[in-house]
Amino acid sequence: MPLLHVTAVEPVTPRVTRVRFTGDGLDDFPTWPDQQLKLLFPRPGHPVPDLPADRGDKYGMGWYQAYQAIPEAERPWLRSYTVRAHHPESAEIDIDFVLHDHAGPATDWARNAKSGDTLGRYGPSKVYHRPLGKADWYLFAGDEAATPAIATLLAALPAGTKALTYAEARDATEEQPIGDVHWVHRGDTAPGRGTDLLDAVRAADFPPGTGYAWLGGEAGAVRALRRHLVDERGFDKRAIDFTGYWRLALTQDDSPTDEDLADARERVAF
């Protein structure tokens, strides 16, 4: 499993920090929009271990079996993040970190990140490459966790493509220059607890023709958006790509809920 080494840290907004990494394999790094990596954050006093995968491992999960075998007190925290940009000329990538008010290990790490710090990396895996379906127009909707993916998806659209984009943020200071976006400000309401994003999409006038939707953010909010599109807007379920990037009151260390498993089964089905 390759390692990532910090080369630069810069603020994007008051609550988003961009970290640039270098590391083995980043000069010849396959890229696509909405590209996710697994990052391993070291526990205090325990450096990130080398977790080589068996080259004969059909599903590439040997590293995860080795990861699970590490005693829990030493095992790095595992989180998923989106590649915001790739710089092949310098063999670097950028990853944006949302600095949550109630900090977990990833936020704590990002707040204190400096050049030379090291994380573990697994991915990207082409198994998770899901190109957008063909449509007359596109809808993108998500919160801060989804903003990096939305930015890469918008940048990859052919010129002249019609797209409606709704991005949730706390206030105007959190807006980013990622294209023609309807920013939805939730104020001091905690992420995932309000319906501002859903209300904005529900009030939107959709263009004529066949639409394709990409939804990302807190899992419950994504489910509500998806139900609205299917039940109230007549979207075909196969015309919606959806990802619950995080779960209210839960982390990736917690077991999946029944709804998480149902979402996973449905994504595989399509």
Disulfide bonds with the S-S distance in Angstrom:
none
